[in-house]
Amino acid sequence: LLNDFAGYNLAPGESIASEKALIGTFKDPHNGLERWADTCATVQNVKVTKAPPVGWLSWYGYWTKIKEQEILEAADAINNKFKNFGFEYIQIDYGYNKKDIPGEWFEENDKFPNGLKWLNKEINSKGFKMGIWSSPFLVAENSTIAMEHPEALIQDKDGKPFSSGTWYWEP
């Protein structure tokens, strides 16, 4: 008599190892989900915060047109009007980078004349931590990394960099 284990036949006396499995029964599914999440966090040694991080993100208000001064004005507005809401982060989204093409994440454009290091110090002085958006898996065919290291990109069946479509960010 053989036992079918996901396509692998186990003969009597044989064994197979798997990853850890959490099994439990709960009358209340919400309680069960909470216990499962807590157990997973304990097993994986995950630090669970009491509340999610709170911050301001430039993208939805400015898209790619964000400027250094607008970042500082947003930080001041948060401090003046929303001090008790727990804001911790100011995140600068796409629009700070020099060539304004995906894949160029390391140089600021002229809308950030003092540079990101300076801006980070300013944001810190206002009581926030600065975040920078980047997308390391999203690069344009005319980006430096694509031109200098095409072998680093996913390739199509012909060995050429795979294109997932056209970059377009008009709101």
Secondary structure, DSSP 8 states (H G I E B T S, - for coil): --EEETTEEE-TT-------------SSHHHHHHHHHHHHHHHTT----SS---EEESHHHHGGG--HHHHHHHHHHHHHH-GGG---EEEE-TT-BTT-STT--SSB-TTSTTHHHHHHHHHHHTT-EEEE---TT---TTSHHHHH-GGGS-B-TTSSB----------
